[in-house]
Amino acid sequence: MVLTLKFIGALRHASGKTQLTLEYTAGTTLKKLLAEVCKDSPKLGKSFGALPSGDSSSDALILVNGREISILDGLETKLCDGDEIVFVPVVHGG
């Protein structure tokens, strides 16, 4: 299956790419995809915080086909052929 990943703002700089197209086996979860992406791009891993380990703290909002993962199955969301995953940086402050 083919997945399209898009990186917005500071995540574009961390990944070094605006968009990435990857091939994965059917049934891959978002968690597995993130673990691989973070392995290949350690700077992204810092932005995602502990996401690949299952913690929900992150400096990125993740959308699958325009839907935020918290209304799907979170990191256990199963990905399908043609899915678009968008990573948007979140700014914290106070």
TIVEXZA-238820 format. One record per atom (N, C-alpha, C): residue in three letters; x, z, y. Coordinates in pm, whole numbers, plus 50000, padded with zeros to 5 digits. Last residue first. Layout:
// TIVEXZA-238820
alaXZY;...
END
This chain:
// TIVEXZA-238820
gly502645274052994;gly501745284553043;gly502295291253163;gly502685250452722;gly503205257152842;gly502265268052887;his503245221352534;his502815235252542;his503375241452669;val502225189452458;val503025197352550;val502405211252557;val502535168652182;val501705178752248;val502625187252335;pro502805133952102;pro503405146852136;pro502415155952209;val501285117951833;val501205119951978;val501845133452010;phe501315093751593;phe501895106751627;phe501965107951779;val499105077551378;val499645078251513;val500105092551540;ile498705056051118;ile498995069951148;ile499695070351283;glu496455035250966;glu497325036451083;glu497465051251115;asp496095020050643;asp495915031350735;asp496915030750849;gly496555000450455;gly496134996250587;gly495935007550685;asp495665019650176;asp496265007250225;asp495675003450361;cys495425054750254;cys494975042450189;cys495675030450250;leu496235088950189;leu496355076850269;leu495995064650186;lys494665119950188;lys495175108850108;lys495145096150193;thr495515149750339;thr494765137250357;thr495435126250276;glu496905172850343;glu496535167750210;glu495695155050219;leu497095180650602;leu498275174250542;leu497995168650403;gly493635176250655;gly494915181250703;gly496065173550641;asp491495161050578;asp491995171050483;asp493355176350524;leu489965159350890;leu490105152850759;leu490525163750661;ile490155173451112;ile488785170551068;ile488775162550938;ser492885174951144;ser492175187551119;ser490715185151078;ile493815149351211;ile493865153551070;ile493135166751042;glu491735129151412;glu492715139951405;glu492645146151266;arg491405094451379;arg490785107551356;arg491865118151338;gly492575069551390;gly491895074451509;gly491235088051495;asn493835067151141;asn492745057951177;asn491895063451291;val494885098251189;val494835088251083;val493595079751112;leu497005115451410;leu495735108351391;leu495875098551276;ile498425145051510;ile498505134151414;ile497105128451391;leu500345158551765;leu498985156251719;leu499055144151626;ala503145180151767;ala502595166551757;ala501155167051706;asp504435203051733;asp504455197751868;asp503935183551868;ser502885227751524;ser503525214951547;ser503515211651695;ser501765247251259;ser502355247151393;ser503125234151412;ser500845248351001;ser500105239951094;ser500705239651234;asp502895244450716;asp502515252450832;asp501835243250933;gly503865226950526;gly502495231650514;gly502015240250629;ser506245215050554;ser506195226250460;ser504795232050448;pro505815195750751;pro505995191450613;pro505955202850511;leu505485213750990;leu504405206150926;leu504675201950782;ala507115228951147;ala507085232051004;ala506025224050929;gly507885204351379;gly507955218451345;gly507975220251196;phe507955178951463;phe506845182451377;phe506865197151338;ser510345178651602;ser509095177351677;ser507895181351594;lys512165179851392;lys512145190651491;lys510845190351570;gly511665155551266;gly511395168051196;gly511325179851290;leu512715137351445;leu511265138451432;leu510885151451364;lys515405140851393;lys514895144351525;lys513375145551524;pro515755130751131;pro515765145151154;pro515245149351291;ser514545106850965;ser514715108651109;ser514635123551143;asp514355108450690;asp515005096750748;asp515285098150897;lys512955132250665;lys514245130750599;lys515045119450662;cys510615126250798;cys511515136450855;cys512895135950793;val509515107750621;val509835103650758;val510815113350821;glu509115124250394;glu510025112650389;glu510465108350528;ala507265142650495;ala508515147450438;ala509545136150434;leu505145125750567;leu505895133050670;leu507245137950619;leu504295117250310;leu504775107650407;leu505625114550514;lys503415141450203;lys504545134350139;lys505155124350237;lys501285146950383;lys502385156550366;lys503625149750306;leu499535126350340;leu500205127150468;leu501425136350459;thr499965113450005;thr499355122250104;thr500155121850233;thr499315084449815;thr500275092549888;thr499535101149990;gly497625066749691;gly497385081049672;gly498385090149741;ala499925040749610;ala498555045149637;ala498435060149610;thr503215041549749;thr502325040349635;thr500945045849672;tyr504105023350051;tyr504045035349967;tyr503135032649849;glu505885008050308;glu505135006150183;glu505245018850099;leu505525008250665;leu506135012950541;leu505245009550422;thr506345000750991;thr505474996950880;thr506205000450750;leu506345015551306;leu507045014151180;leu506035010451072;gln506845015551658;gln505985013751542;gln506855011351419;thr508835023251827;thr507465024251874;thr506515023951756;lys511765042651752;lys510875031351728;lys509515033951792;gly513185065351762;gly513915053251795;gly513075040651777;ser512115089951724;ser512155081051608;ser513015068751633;ala512415100851978;ala512955108051863;ala513085099051740;his511015082552135;his512455084252155;his513105091152035;arg508495086452036;arg509065072952030;arg510585073852044;leu508035111952109;leu508235109251965;leu508785095251943;ala507525110252379;ala508805115852336;ala509075113252188;gly505175084252335;gly505925092852426;gly507275097252370;ile504225078751994;ile503895078652136;ile504835088052212;phe504445058251715;phe505015069951782;phe504795068551932;lys502755048551425;lys503005046151566;lys503445059251630;leu502855032951111;leu503085045251186;leu503385041451330;thr500955018350866;thr501555016150997;thr501655029551068;leu501375010750521;leu500965020150625;leu501665016650755;val500374994250230;val501124993250354;val500525002650458;met500845000049882;met500005000050000;met500885000050124;
END
